[in-house]
């Protein structure tokens, strides 16, 4: 961090709360299943979250005085392309691969932010940020390798099972 920028306690707590909430939600979805279609489930989650954020914005007085056509287009882009689609894909991944296999990919969020900063704003990540990206990608590769090894071992055990089930 540079200049007068410092960590904000409320921001850090909000980030931790968000990470814990996302992790808990993923595990509970895998354990309990979904009460409806994935699309409906995602829509309800986003509707409830937007209502909660709307109340917070009203309480803090952070409501815009008016919206232009460009503002509405930006809001539509953020709501559909940058929120609804990723949430749908996230929960689809949990449904197909399980929470434990999908959760590590959440660590790519800052990496994507750095890439977008570089492409859109021309901001070059610092050496420490690049080290963080390298650690995240290395961790993901190791996680994928370990998952494949565990899956291969489970397949070998399944193949040996029918021999024990043969009755003479």
N, C-alpha and C positions, 0 to 999 in steps of 0.2 A: 504494500500500500504506500501511496505517496501523499505528500502535502498534509493537509489538515484532515485527512480521512481517518476515521477510527471505527473500530467495531462498535456496533450499537447493541446494547444488552437486549432490547426488545426484538431487534432483528435476528439476533442469534437464537433467542428463545423461540421465535416464530419459525425459524428454519428447522430447529430441532423438533418442534412440535409437528411440523409438516412431514419431516422424514419418518418420525415415529408413527404418525397417522397413516401414511402411505404404506409402510411396512405392515402394520397391524391389519389394515384393510386387505392387503394382498393375501396374508395368511388366513384371515377369516373367510374370504371369498373361496379360497381353495378348500377350507375345512367344511364350510356350511353350504357351498354352492351358491348359485344365483337364483333369486325368486322369479326371474322373468328373462326375456331375451337379453342378449348382451347389449344391443342397441338401446333398448328401453332402460336397462339398468344404468348404462352410462348417462343417458339423458336425465334420469332422475337425480343422479349424483351431481351433475353439473347444474341442474335447476336449483337444488337445495343449496349448493355452495354459492351460487350467484346471489341467492336471496340473503344468505348470511353476510356475504361481502357488501351487499347493498345496504343492509342495516348498519354495518360498521362505517361505511362511507357517509351515511346520513348522520350518525352520531358524531363523527369527526368533522362534519361539515365539508367533506371533500367531494362535492357534487358539482359537475360542470354547469355553467349558467345556460349553455345551449350547445346543440350538436349540429355540425354541418354535414353535408353529404359525404365529404371525405372522412369525417369522424365516424359516421355510420358504417361506411365501407371498411374502415380500419377495425371497428368493433366486430363486424361480421367476419372479417378475416381471422381475427384473434379467436372469436368464439367457435367458428367451424373448423378452420384449417389448423390452427395452432393449439386448440384445446380439445375439442370433441374428437377429432381423428386420432391424436396421440393417446387420449384416454381409452378410446375403443381398442386401439392396437395393444395398449398396455394390458388391458384386461383379457383380451384375446390371447396374448402371450401367456398370461398366468393360467388361463383355462387350458391351453394346449401343453405348456411346458412345466407348469407348477411355479409357485411363488419363489421357491429357493433358486430356481434356475434363471428366473427373469429379474429378480431384485438387483443383482449386481450391475445390470445395464443402466439403472437409475444414476449410477456414478458418471455416466457419459454426459449428463446435463451441463456441467460446467465446461466440458470439452467442446460441446456444440456451441455454447455461448462464446467461447474464445474464438472459434472458427468464424462464427457470424460477426463478431466484433472486428476481426481482421478483414473479412470480405466486405462488410457493409460500411464500417466506420474507418477502416484503415488502422485500427489499434493493434499493435503487435504485442502478444503476450510476453510477460517477463520470464526470465530464466526459471524462477521458482514456479510459475504457473505451468511452464512447459515440463518441468520435472513432475509436477502433479499429474499432468496429462499422461506422461510416460508411465507413472506408477499405476494409474487407473487402467490404462490399456494392458499393461503387464498383468495386473490382477485379473482382468477379464479373460485374458488368454489362458492363464493358469486355471481359472475357474472352469472354463470350457474344457480344457484338457482333463482336469480331474473328473468332471461330469461324464466325459466320454469313457474314461477308464472305469468308472463305477458302473456305467451302463453295460460295458463289455463284460465285466465280471458277473453282472446279474444275468446276462444272456447265457454265459457258460454254465451257471448254476441251473438255469431253466432247462438246458439241453440234457444235463445229467439226471434230471428228475424222472423222466419216463422209464429209465432202466429199473428203478426201484418199484415202479408200479406194475411190472409184468408179473402176471399170476400164472403158474403152471397147472 
